[in-house]
Amino acid sequence: MFWPFLTLVLVIVLGIQIFANRQRELSILGKLNRTLKTAGDDRTEPKSVDGALDRLANMVHSDESDEMPRRVAVAFDAMATGAVLVDADGVEIMRNAKAQPYATGRHGDALIENVIQDRLQDALRGESTDEELRLHGPPEKFLLVVGSPLVESGELLGAVVLVDDVSEQQRLDQVRRDFVANVSHELRTPVGALSLLSETLEGETDPQIIDQFLSRIQDESTRLAGLIDDLLDLSRIEGGIDAESVAVDLGSVVQEGASAVRAAADKKQINLTVDVDEAPSIIGDRGQLISAVTNLFTNAIKYTDENGSVSGRLVSHGDEIAIVVEDTGIGVPQRDVQRVFERFYRVDRGRAASTGGTGLGLSIVRNVAINHGGRVELTSQEGVGSTFSMILPVSGAELTTRPTSAQSGEIDG
């Protein structure tokens, strides 16, 4: 009775995972396919959750050899989701490796075990329940605990509880919510200003006032266009759209990025210098790299006062090379150093309004670095200046494209 019961449980357990949270369907498909492989199925992986479940059910019912119980037990224990199985009397039959620490743990694990037992009791009464558990860290964790009765032909066979770590899903959901809120806020400002200016301008006959308002309208239109362009650039870079993998001369990339901001530097009488002697080439996307370097220089000039200085250089570190942009600007408080690369994150919102930044420049830098197998670093001191480094591998492989959850941004705001 035990092994047929366990094989039935394995199928039901995996089925519960699907309906517990449909947003994780792709992740669950991967878990199902790994379970199939562990159970001895070496065929081409199913492309859908239903197909994977059907494959597993067929294995269970068609294989009557002594090998199947062992395979099922191994697959159950190897599940990425914690699982606890009890019989109809509430006696624990099996607890997989992922759920084992909860039984003997303390503090957070003990709290999880209490929730597991509550959900098992509900399931033994025929109730399917779920509960989201938040554990304050660090790091903060979110767990989804799902309990379900196991019933066959109207008979209660037992109950099962699944414990799934949904921390990453929660984080991504929060990133999406924050992004939508930030985009809405950033768009509302110039759009609202344009609406107000156009209404005020209607019927105005004073040429001086008309010129003044038209200038404001042009400024707000430019700000709105810049925000849209940055959003499109960020989306394209994150998605790897039209990305190339070619040999790129980093010296010319830094020179071109500096040239793009030369006029802005001259306007503020900022001394802009570049040192790129003997610059190596790397494999990457030239357009992305120029966009990143231009944003580094733009950010530095925005937050450097008149008569300050901004410099760009290349620094080799073994098999890595760093594009370094240093300024004598306002600097970044230590509490904000780890967050300036987030989308729309602003250190000084008041100053951001005057500089007209979109809050996306450093996010573009970070994502370009990630695409090229590199990283970004920042050292800064308030009132002294900042040094931004985009560190890239010299012997790069093909350009990386990936779905990303990374947020990025610009000091300006």
N, C-alpha and C positions, 0 to 999 in steps of 0.2 A: 504493500500500500504506500510506503514512504516515497519510493522513487517516482512512480507515476504522479503522486501528489506534488513532488518537487518539480517535476518537469512542467506540470500544469501551472504551478506557481511562477516559474521562470517566465513563461509566456505572459501570464497576467501581470507580473511585475513590470515587464517591459512595456506592456500595453498601458499601464497606469501612468508610466512616465510620459507617454505621448499626450494623454489627455490632461495631465496635471498642468501643463503649460505649453500651449501650442507654439509660442514664440521660440521655443528651443527645439523645434522639430529637426532642423538640420543637425544640431548637436546630438540629439537622440538617435538619429539615423546612424551617425558615426558610432555611437555606443552599441547599437544593435549589430552593425556590421563587424565590430570588434568581437562581440559576443559570439556571432556566427563563426568567425575564424577560430576563436578559442575552442568552440565546440567541434571543430574539425571540418568545417565547410570551407573549401579552398576555391570555390567557383567565383565567377565575376560578382562583385558586390551589387546588391539590389540598389536601384536608384530612388526608391521611395520607402517610407516607413512601413506602409502596408505590405509592400513586397518583401521587406526584411522579416516582418512578423510572420507572413505566410511561409517563408522559407524555414524559419525556426520551428513553426508548428509542424510542418511536414517532416522535419528531421526528427522531432520528438515522436511522432506517431508511426513513422516508417521504419525506424531503427530499433529493433528489439534485441540487439546484441548486448552483451554485458558491458560493452564500452560506453553505452549511452549514459548510464547513471554517473560514471566518472566524469564524462564530458560536461554533463549538466551541472554537476557540483562545482567543477572548475570554472565554468562560465558564470555561475551565480556568484562565486567568490571574487571573480575578476571584474565584476561590474563597477563602473566608475561612480555609481550612485550607491550610497549606503542602504542596506536592506536588512530588515529583521522579519523573520517568519515564525509564526506560532500556530499551534493546532487549535482545534475547536475549544479545547479546555484552557487555552491561554498559555500552554507550556511551550517554551521556546524550542524550535526545531533547528533553526539555523540562523546565523548572523554572519554576514560576509565581512571580509577584511576591512572594508571602508567604514562599517558601522561598529567594529569591535572596540575602538577607543572610547566610544560613548559609554560602554558598560562599566568601565573601570576608571573613567576619567574624573577630574575634579573641576570645579568652577563652571566654565562654559560647557564642557562636555557633560557634566552632571545635569545641567539645565536641559541640554538636548535630550538626554536619556529620559528625563521626566516627561517631556513632550512626546517622545516615542511611546512610552507606556500609556499615556492618555489617549493617543491616537489608536493604539492597539485595542484598548478597552472599547472605544467607540466602534471600531471595526467589528469586534466580536458581537456587538449588539446590532450589527447589520448596517451601520452607518459609514458612508464614505466621507471623510473629512480631510481638510488640509489646513495648515497653519504656517505662517511665515514668521520665522524667528530671527530677531536682530541681536547680534552679539557685538557689544562695544569692544573695540580692540584696545590698542592697535594690533593688527589691522581690523577694521570693522568688517564683520561678515554677516551675510544674509543667507539663511537656510530655509528651504521649502520642505516641510514635513508632511507627507501625504499618507493617510491610512485608508485601507480598503479591505472589506471582507472578501474571502475567497469562497465562492459558491459554485457548485456544480449540480445540475439537475435539482435545484431547490434545496440542496443540503449544504449547510455551512461546514466547510472543511477547515477553516482557520482564518487567519488574517495576516496581512503584510503591511509593513510601513517602509516607505522610501524616504531617505534624507538626501536632498539634492542641494549642493552649494550653488546658489544663484547670485553670488556676490558680483561676479563680472557682469551678469545680465542687468543687475540693479545699477551698477556703475554706468553701463552704456545707456540705459534708459535715462539716467540723470543727465548724462552728457547731452543726449538728444533734447531733453526738456530745456536745459540751460541754453543750448545752441539756438533753439527756436525762440526762446524769450529774448536772448541777446540780439538776434537778427531783427526781431520785431522792434525792439527798442532803437537799434541803430538806424533802421529804415524810417521809423516814425519821426525822428528828429528832423532830417532834411526834408522829408515829404511835408511835415507840418509847417516848417518854415516857408517852403515854396508856396503852400496854400495861403498862408497868412500874408506873405509879401504880394502875391498876385491880387488878393482881395483888396489890400491897402492901395495898391497901385491903380486899381480900377477908378477911373474918373479923375485921377490926379493930372493937373495941368502944369505944375511947376517943373521946368526942365531939370533943375538941379536935384530935386527930390526923385524925379523919374530915373535919372542917371544913377543916383545912389541906390535905389531899390533894384534896378537892373543889375548893378554890380553884385548886390547881395544874392540875387536870384542865380547869377552865374556861379558864384561861389558855392551855393548849396547844390546846384546841379552838378558841379564838378565833384563835390564830396559824395553825392549819391552815386555818380558814375564810378568813382574810385572804389566805393564799397562793393558795388556789383562786380566790378572787374576782379577785385581781390577774392570775392566769394567764388567766382568762376575759376580763377587760378587755383585756389585751394582745393576745390572739387576735382579739377583736372589732375593736379599733382597727387592727391590722395588716391585717386582711382588709377593712376598710371596711364591716363589716356594719352595716346600719341607719344608715349615715352620712347626715347631712342637710347641705344647703347653703342656709343662711338668713343673714339679717343678724343679727349677734351684737354686743351691747354689751359691749365688753371691760371697762368699768368694773364692771358688775354681775357679770361672771365673776370678776374679782379679789376683789370684795367677798364673793361666795359662797364662794370657795375659802378666804378668811381666816376666815369664819364657821365653816366646817367644822372648823377646828383651834383655834378660840378657847379651848375648854375645856382642851385639852392645853397650850396656852401659859400659861393662868392657873395650871394645876397646877404648872408649873415656874417660875412668877413671871417669865415672859419677856414683855418689852414688845413686843407685836405691833401694828404700825401699817400703814396703807394710805393711799396717795396716788394717786387716780385721777381727778383733776379733768379735765374736758373730754375724756373718753375717747371715741375714735372707735368706729365699728362696722366689722366686717369680715365677709366672707362665710365661713362655716364651720359646723362642727358644735358647737353649744353644749355638749352633753354631754361631748364629747371635750375641749373647752377647759377646762371646769370640772374634769374629772378630772386634766388636766395641771397646772393651777394648784394644786389641792388637794395633789397629790403634791409639788410644789415647796415649799409651805409645810410639809407634814408632814416632809419631809426636813430642812428647815432647823431645825425645832423639835427633832427627834430629836438633832441633833448640835450643839445649842447648850446650854450649861450653864445652870443656874438663874441668874436675875437678868440674863440676857443680853437681846439684842434681835433681832427679826426684822422686816423691813419689806418691803412689796410696793408697786411703783409701775409706772407706764407711762411709757415714754420714746420719743418720736418721733424717727425718723431718716429724713427725706425721705419716700419712699413705703413705709417700713417702720415698724413699731411694736414695741417690745420690752416684754414682761412680765418685770420684773426682781424677783427675790426675793433679798434680801441678809441675811446673818446674821453674828453675832459668835461663831460656833461654833468647832469644833476645826480647821477648815480641811482642805484636801486636799493631800497631797504632790504636787509637780510631776510625779513619775513616774506618778501615777495620774490626772492631770487628763484625759487622753485616753481613759481606760477606764471612768470612772464611769458612763457611759451604757450599758454592756454589761449584758446580763441577768445577774443574780446576782453581779456583780462587787462585791467587798467590800474597802474600804480597810482597815477595822479589824474583823476577825471577832470579836474579843473584845467590842468595844463593840456590835456588831450583835446579839449574843446577848442583851444586856441591853435593847436598844431594841425587839426583836421585829420588826424590819423584814423584808420578804420579798425585798429585792434587786431588785424589779421597778419601783419607783416612777419612777426616772429613765428607764428604758426606755420607759415609757408616755409620759413627757414628750417624749422624742425622736421617737417615732413619731407623736404628735399634731402636732408641729411639721412633720415631713416631709409628713404628710397635707395640711397647709394651705400647702404650698409654702414653708415656713420652715426654720429651723435652731435649734440650741441652742448656747450658749456658756457657758464657765465660767472665771472668774478666782478664784484662791484663794491664801491664805497661811496656812500652818500656825500655829495658835495665835491667829490674828487673825480669820479668818472667810472666807466664800465669797460670791460673787455669781453666781447662775444667771440666764441670760437666755434666754427663748424669743422669737425674733425672727420676726415674721410680716409678710407683705405686706399693706398697707392695702387696696389695690384688688385683692382676691383674686379669682381665677376660681373655677369650681366646685371643690368639695372633691376632692382627688386621692385615688384608691384605687389601690393597687398591691400586687403581691406583693413583700414586702420581705425582704432578707437582713440588714437592719440589726439588730444586737443592741443592747439597751439595758439599764440597770439602775439601781441606787440606791447611794448612797455607803455605806449601811450595810453593809455587808458587802460 
